[in-house]
Amino acid sequence: MAQEDVFKKIVSHCKEYGFVFPSSDIYDGLAAVYDYGQNGVELKNNIKEYWWKSMVLLHENIVGIDSAIFMHPTIWKASGHVDAFNDPLIDNRDSKKRYRADVLIEDQIAKYDEKIEKEVEKARKRFGDAFNEEQYLATSPRVAEIKQKRDSLHERYTEAMQGPDLEMLKQIILDEEIVDPISGTKNWTDVRQFNLMFSTEMGSVSDAANKIYLRPETAQGIFVNYLNVQKTGRMKIPFGIAQIGKAFRNEIVARQFIFRMREFEQMEMQFFVTPGTELEWFEKWKQTRMAWHQALGFGAENYRFHDHEKLAHYANAASDIEFRMPFGFKEVEGIHSRTDFDLSQHEKYSGRQIKYFDPQTNESYTPYVIETSIGVDRMFLSVMCHAYTEETLENGESRVVLKLPAALAPVKLAVMPLVKKDGLPEKAREIVDDLKFHFNCHYDEKDSIGKRYRRQDAIGTPYCITIDHDTLTDNKVTLRFRDTMQQERVDISQLRSIIEDKVSIPSLLKKLM
């Protein structure tokens, strides 16, 4: 099945089973804005808990804060967002649609990569077990031709983005004969910059109102509170500050479901270090964050680092952790060495002294910062994309199952009476009432037991138990495992010990130690 079709099924599944809804759905929705349903919010909260505890629980020198969405407007002047937080946009005159010029070019680069992959696959089928991929890539004239075009485009694109050079970006689009996906034409406008921040006004009288912005990132709330946290927490460098919160960007070209939205949530940690040690810490945090992702068991082959060639104005090193989505490898987290740019700028614009006094060296200095920034929504999407599975069973039937990590699953245990009589519902309720204090349980008595199993498979519930007539006499239930569908008879008193450790966040955290 084409990956595009798989992605459409995932989007449909998210709505059908209460994970993600279009916002304002009864009013035909609001573009690039989504609501999380009853199962989605549980999965999202579990992802956030896994991240939060991996930061503040496992690291004695990392603490958390929760800063306001509304912030003093000068903060965004100091950070560079007012003057430099822009996307290069281009319009197609025929379709009347607007696109990000850089995304159009990156998609073109990806097409060259896909062509190379197709050549490799054709050769693999032709040569069978004797196929040597490395040798083929090095000797194939066809691959060399495609790679030369790809590398030439990449070199021009990298050069154009340094400014960015808007004229060069347009020329690349014309030279590559990139067409509008809707109209199929190359009738493009010039490329121009567009600021992504949402603005509003604060004040009760319109002529006395102050223009402020909805924060486009959560990092600045950490930077302006860095000294408050350091002093009140008696923190010594190196130390970190973590935060989870909403951010807002006026994305003109929002796409790919919840991958790129106008209202989204970030999990960010800013780690303050001694100047000169930042690149060492940058490498450490790259490995630490990759280990966090891979502990979920999605396979190392589905992750890769992408080191930035074009660095932001504040950075001296940057790398993305990319995950293999149905639409290609895409960024889910960024690790950046931000130098002392942010703190120095806020010291300059605020006129306040915010240097760190080091009691060991008896010196004051502006710390350097390593940032780890992960999008909750992108992380959510990567989990859903990996978990979504269609299976054909031995009896010829099919099922859709979300093979979610048990600790992230919205519902940990479904409790099902075999029939709705003879005291079975009462016994099932008794089990739910006992276990609900330890993990999220779901009582389900509607439809046949087979349909109930399929419903729980579709939302990713790792365990189901069935209460039958024998339960009333032997105090045992049938425990079913989601991924294997195997069943075993267990004592009710053993349920908590069997399930709790496997579905708890600590079961994931232990893999990081």
C-alpha positions in Angstrom: 0.0 0.0 0.0 1.3 3.5 -0.9 2.6 5.4 2.1 0.3 8.3 1.2 -2.7 5.9 1.6 -1.4 4.7 4.9 -1.2 8.2 6.2 -4.8 8.9 5.2 -5.9 5.9 7.1 -4.0 7.0 10.2 -5.7 10.5 10.0 -9.1 8.8 9.6 -8.3 6.4 12.5 -7.4 9.3 14.8 -10.8 10.8 14.3 -12.9 7.6 14.4 -11.4 6.4 17.6 -11.3 9.7 19.6 -7.6 10.7 19.2 -7.7 13.9 17.2 -10.6 15.9 15.9 -10.6 18.9 13.5 -11.2 22.0 15.7 -14.6 23.6 15.5 -15.7 20.5 13.5 -19.4 21.3 13.5 -18.5 24.7 11.9 -16.5 22.9 9.2 -13.3 23.2 11.1 -10.5 25.8 11.4 -7.5 25.2 9.1 -4.4 23.7 10.7 -6.0 23.7 14.2 -7.0 20.4 15.9 -8.5 19.2 19.2 -7.4 16.1 21.0 -10.2 13.6 21.9 -10.6 11.4 24.9 -8.0 8.9 23.8 -5.7 11.5 22.3 -5.4 13.5 25.4 -4.5 10.5 27.4 -1.7 9.5 24.9 -0.5 13.1 24.8 -0.4 13.4 28.6 1.6 10.1 28.8 4.1 11.4 26.2 4.5 14.6 28.3 4.9 12.7 31.5 7.6 10.5 29.9 9.5 13.5 28.8 9.0 15.5 32.0 10.1 12.8 34.3 13.1 11.9 32.1 14.2 15.5 32.6 13.4 16.6 36.1 13.2 13.1 37.8 16.4 11.6 36.3 18.5 14.8 36.5 19.1 16.4 39.9 20.3 19.6 38.1 17.2 20.1 36.0 14.0 21.8 37.3 10.8 22.9 35.7 8.8 26.1 35.3 5.6 27.2 33.6 5.9 30.7 32.1 3.1 32.8 30.7 2.0 32.9 27.1 1.7 36.7 27.1 5.1 38.3 27.6 6.5 41.8 27.4 6.7 42.7 23.7 10.4 43.8 23.9 11.3 40.2 24.6 10.5 39.3 21.0 12.5 42.3 19.8 15.5 41.1 21.9 15.2 37.5 20.7 15.1 38.5 17.0 11.6 37.3 16.3 10.2 40.7 15.4 12.8 41.3 12.7 13.9 37.8 11.6 11.1 35.2 12.3 10.1 34.9 8.7 9.3 32.2 6.1 10.0 32.7 2.4 6.6 32.4 0.6 5.7 32.1 -3.0 2.2 32.1 -4.7 1.0 30.3 -7.8 -1.0 32.7 -9.9 -3.2 30.0 -11.4 -4.2 28.0 -8.3 -4.2 31.1 -6.0 -2.4 28.9 -3.4 0.6 30.0 -1.3 3.6 27.8 -0.5 6.8 28.0 1.4 9.6 28.3 -1.2 12.1 26.3 1.0 9.6 23.5 1.4 9.0 23.2 -2.3 12.7 22.9 -2.9 13.2 20.4 0.0 10.4 18.3 -1.5 12.3 18.4 -4.8 15.5 17.2 -3.1 13.5 14.4 -1.5 12.2 13.3 -4.9 15.8 12.8 -6.1 16.4 10.7 -3.0 13.3 8.7 -3.7 14.5 8.1 -7.3 17.8 6.7 -6.0 15.9 4.4 -3.6 13.8 3.2 -6.5 16.9 2.4 -8.6 18.3 0.5 -5.7 15.1 -1.5 -5.2 15.0 -2.4 -8.9 18.6 -3.6 -8.8 17.9 -5.6 -5.6 15.1 -7.5 -7.4 17.2 -8.0 -10.5 20.3 -9.4 -8.7 18.6 -11.1 -5.7 20.9 -12.4 -2.9 24.0 -11.4 -4.9 23.1 -7.7 -4.7 25.7 -5.5 -3.1 24.0 -2.1 -2.4 27.2 -0.2 -1.5 28.9 -1.4 -4.7 25.8 -0.6 -6.8 25.6 3.0 -5.4 29.2 3.5 -6.2 29.2 2.2 -9.8 25.7 2.8 -11.2 25.7 5.5 -14.0 22.0 6.1 -13.4 22.4 6.6 -9.7 25.5 8.9 -10.3 23.4 11.0 -12.7 20.5 11.5 -10.2 23.0 12.1 -7.3 24.8 14.8 -9.3 21.5 16.6 -9.9 20.5 16.2 -6.2 23.8 17.4 -4.9 23.9 20.4 -7.2 20.4 21.4 -6.1 21.3 20.9 -2.5 24.4 23.1 -2.8 22.4 25.9 -4.5 19.6 25.7 -1.9 22.0 25.9 1.0 23.6 29.0 -0.5 20.2 30.6 -1.2 19.0 30.1 2.4 22.1 31.8 3.9 20.5 35.3 3.3 18.0 34.1 2.4 18.5 35.1 -1.2 14.8 35.4 -2.3 15.6 35.8 -6.0 17.8 32.8 -6.0 15.1 30.7 -4.3 12.7 31.6 -7.1 15.3 30.9 -9.7 15.9 27.4 -8.3 12.1 26.7 -8.4 12.0 27.8 -12.0 15.2 25.9 -13.0 13.9 22.7 -11.4 10.6 23.2 -13.2 8.7 22.7 -9.9 5.0 22.8 -10.6 2.0 23.7 -8.4 0.5 20.4 -7.1 -3.0 21.8 -7.7 -2.8 23.7 -11.0 0.2 21.8 -12.4 1.6 25.1 -13.7 4.9 27.0 -13.1 3.2 30.5 -13.0 5.0 31.6 -9.8 5.2 35.0 -8.1 8.3 36.4 -6.6 9.4 35.0 -3.2 8.8 37.3 -0.2 9.2 37.1 3.6 6.3 36.7 6.0 6.5 37.1 9.8 5.0 34.2 11.6 4.0 35.8 14.9 0.4 36.3 16.0 -0.2 39.7 17.4 -3.0 41.0 19.6 -3.6 44.0 21.9 -3.5 44.3 25.7 -5.5 47.0 27.4 -9.2 48.0 27.8 -9.1 51.2 25.8 -8.2 50.7 22.1 -6.1 53.9 21.7 -4.2 53.0 24.9 -3.7 49.3 24.1 -0.2 47.8 23.8 0.6 45.4 20.9 1.8 42.1 22.2 2.4 38.7 20.7 1.3 35.1 21.3 4.6 33.4 22.0 6.1 31.6 19.0 8.2 29.4 21.2 8.5 28.6 24.9 12.2 29.1 25.2 12.2 32.8 25.9 10.1 32.3 29.0 12.9 30.2 30.3 15.6 32.7 29.5 13.9 35.6 31.2 13.4 33.5 34.3 16.8 31.9 34.3 18.2 34.1 37.1 15.1 33.8 39.2 15.3 30.0 39.1 19.1 30.0 39.6 18.9 32.2 42.7 15.8 30.7 44.3 16.9 27.1 43.6 20.6 27.8 44.4 21.4 26.2 41.1 25.0 25.7 40.1 26.2 25.5 36.5 25.7 23.2 34.7 21.9 23.2 35.3 18.8 23.0 33.2 15.2 24.5 33.1 12.4 22.5 31.5 9.0 23.6 30.3 6.0 22.2 28.5 3.6 24.8 27.0 1.7 26.1 24.0 3.2 28.1 21.2 1.6 29.8 18.2 2.8 30.4 14.7 0.9 31.9 11.8 1.9 29.1 9.4 0.6 30.0 6.0 1.5 26.5 4.7 0.3 24.3 7.4 0.0 20.7 6.3 0.4 17.0 7.0 -2.3 16.8 9.7 -0.8 17.7 13.2 2.8 17.8 11.9 2.6 21.6 11.2 -0.1 23.6 13.0 -0.8 27.1 14.1 -1.3 26.2 17.7 1.0 23.5 19.1 2.7 22.4 22.2 6.5 22.2 22.9 8.6 20.4 25.4 11.8 22.4 25.8 14.8 22.2 28.1 17.5 24.9 28.2 20.8 23.7 29.7 23.1 26.4 31.0 26.8 25.6 30.8 30.2 27.2 31.2 31.4 29.0 28.0 33.8 26.7 26.1 32.1 23.5 27.2 29.0 24.0 25.1 30.0 21.7 22.2 30.9 18.8 24.5 27.4 19.2 26.2 25.8 19.5 22.8 27.1 16.0 21.8 26.1 14.6 25.2 22.5 15.9 24.8 22.3 14.6 21.3 23.0 11.1 22.5 20.7 11.5 25.6 17.8 12.6 23.5 18.2 9.9 20.9 18.3 7.3 23.7 15.0 8.7 25.0 13.3 8.2 21.6 14.8 4.7 21.0 13.7 3.5 24.4 10.1 3.4 22.9 11.2 0.4 20.8 10.4 1.8 17.4 13.7 0.6 15.9 16.9 2.5 15.5 16.6 2.4 11.7 13.6 4.8 11.9 15.7 7.6 13.5 18.5 9.7 12.2 20.4 12.9 13.0 20.3 15.7 10.5 23.1 18.2 11.3 22.2 21.8 10.1 24.3 23.4 7.4 22.6 26.7 7.7 22.7 27.8 11.4 20.3 30.2 13.1 21.7 33.5 14.0 22.0 32.4 17.7 23.6 29.0 17.2 27.1 27.5 16.7 25.8 23.9 16.3 22.4 22.4 15.6 21.1 18.9 14.8 17.6 17.5 14.4 16.4 14.1 15.4 14.3 12.9 12.4 11.8 10.1 12.5 10.6 8.0 9.5 7.0 9.2 8.9 4.8 7.8 6.1 5.8 11.0 4.2 9.6 10.6 4.8 12.1 11.4 7.5 10.9 14.5 9.3 12.1 16.5 12.3 10.6 15.7 15.7 13.2 17.3 17.9 16.0 19.8 17.6 19.1 20.1 19.7 20.8 23.5 19.5 23.9 25.1 20.9 22.5 28.6 21.3 25.7 30.2 22.7 25.1 33.2 25.0 22.9 35.0 22.4 19.6 35.0 24.2 20.8 35.9 27.7 23.1 38.6 26.3 20.3 40.1 24.3 17.9 40.2 27.2 20.6 41.8 29.4 21.1 44.4 26.7 17.4 45.2 26.1 16.3 45.0 29.7 19.2 46.9 31.2 19.4 44.3 34.0 22.5 42.4 35.1 21.7 38.7 34.6 25.2 37.2 34.6 26.0 34.1 36.6 28.4 34.4 39.5 30.6 31.3 39.7 31.7 30.7 43.3 34.4 28.3 42.2 36.2 30.7 39.9 35.0 33.9 41.7 33.9 35.2 38.2 30.7 36.5 36.7 29.9 35.4 33.1 27.0 34.9 30.8 26.3 31.1 30.5 26.1 29.4 27.1 23.0 27.3 26.5 22.2 23.9 25.0 18.6 23.6 24.0 16.5 20.4 23.4 13.2 21.2 21.8 10.6 18.6 20.9 7.1 19.2 19.5 4.5 17.2 21.5 2.2 17.0 18.5 4.9 15.8 16.2 5.9 13.2 18.8 2.3 12.2 19.1 2.1 11.8 15.3 5.3 9.7 15.1 3.9 7.4 17.8 0.7 7.0 16.0 2.4 6.4 12.6 4.6 3.6 14.0 1.9 2.0 16.1 -0.8 1.8 13.3 -0.8 -1.8 12.0 -3.1 -3.7 9.7 -3.0 -7.5 10.2 -4.4 -10.5 8.4 -5.2 -13.2 10.9 -4.9 -17.0 10.5 -8.6 -17.3 10.0 -8.5 -14.8 7.1 -10.0 -12.0 9.1 -8.2 -8.7 9.5 -7.7 -6.3 12.3 -6.4 -2.8 12.9 -4.3 -2.6 16.0 -2.3 0.3 17.5 0.9 -1.3 18.9 1.6 1.5 21.3 4.2 1.3 23.9 2.2 0.0 26.9 3.3 2.9 29.1 1.9 5.5 26.6 -1.3 3.7 25.8 -4.5 5.7 26.7 -6.2 2.8 28.3 -4.0 0.2 30.1 -6.7 -2.5 30.8 -10.1 -3.2 29.5 -12.4 -5.2 31.8 -15.2 -7.1 30.1 -17.9 -9.3 31.5 -18.7 -12.1 29.1 -22.4 -11.4 29.4 -24.5 -8.6 31.0 -26.1 -10.8 33.6 -25.6 -13.5 36.3 -23.4 -11.2 38.4 -20.6 -10.8 35.9 -21.0 -7.0 35.4 -20.8 -6.6 39.2 -17.7 -8.6 39.4 -16.1 -6.7 36.6 -17.0 -3.4 38.2 -15.4 -4.6 41.4 -12.1 -5.3 39.6 -12.2 -1.9 37.9 -12.8 -0.1 41.2 -9.8 -1.9 42.7 -7.3 -1.3 39.8 -8.4 2.2 38.7 -6.2 3.8 41.4 -3.1 2.3 39.8 -3.7 2.7 36.0 -6.4 3.7 33.5 -9.0 1.0 33.2 -11.9 0.8 30.8 -15.2 -1.1 31.5 -16.7 -2.5 28.3 -19.9 -4.6 28.1 -21.4 -3.7 24.7 -21.4 -6.1 21.7 -19.8 -9.5 21.4 -16.5 -10.2 23.1 -14.8 -10.4 19.7 -16.0 -6.9 18.7 -14.9 -5.6 22.1 -11.4 -7.0 21.6 -11.2 -5.3 18.1 -12.3 -2.0 19.6 -9.6 -2.2 22.3 -7.0 -3.2 19.7 -7.9 -0.1 17.7 -7.2 2.3 20.6 -4.0 0.4 21.6 -5.1 -1.1 24.9 -2.3 -3.6 25.8 -4.4 -5.8 28.1 -8.0 -7.1 28.2 -9.5 -9.3 30.8 -12.8 -11.3 30.5 -14.9 -12.2 33.4 -16.9 -15.4 32.8 -19.1 -17.6 35.0 -16.1 -19.6 36.3 -14.7 -16.3 37.7 -17.3 -16.3 40.3 -16.1 -19.6 41.7 -12.3 -19.8 41.0 -11.6 -16.0 41.2 -9.7 -16.1 37.9 -10.1 -14.2 34.7 -8.9 -14.6 31.1 -6.0 -12.2 30.4 -5.5 -11.3 26.7 -2.4 -9.7 25.3 -2.9 -7.1 22.5 0.0 -7.8 20.2 0.0 -11.6 20.2 -3.8 -12.1 21.0 -2.7 -14.9 23.3 -4.8 -15.6 26.4 -4.1 -17.1 29.8 -6.0 -17.7 32.9 -4.8 -15.7 35.9 -5.9 -15.0 39.4 -7.5 -11.7 40.0 -5.1 -11.0 42.9 -2.2 -11.2 40.4 -3.5 -8.7 37.9 -1.9 -5.6 39.4 1.5 -7.2 39.7 1.4 -8.5 36.2 0.2 -5.3 34.5 1.3 -2.3 36.6 5.1 -2.4 36.0 4.7 -2.9 32.3 2.3 0.0 31.8 4.0 2.6 34.1 6.2 5.4 33.0 9.0 4.2 35.2 9.2 1.0 33.0 10.4 3.4 30.2 12.6 5.5 32.4 14.5 2.4 33.6 15.7 1.9 30.0 17.4 5.2 30.1 19.6 4.5 33.1 
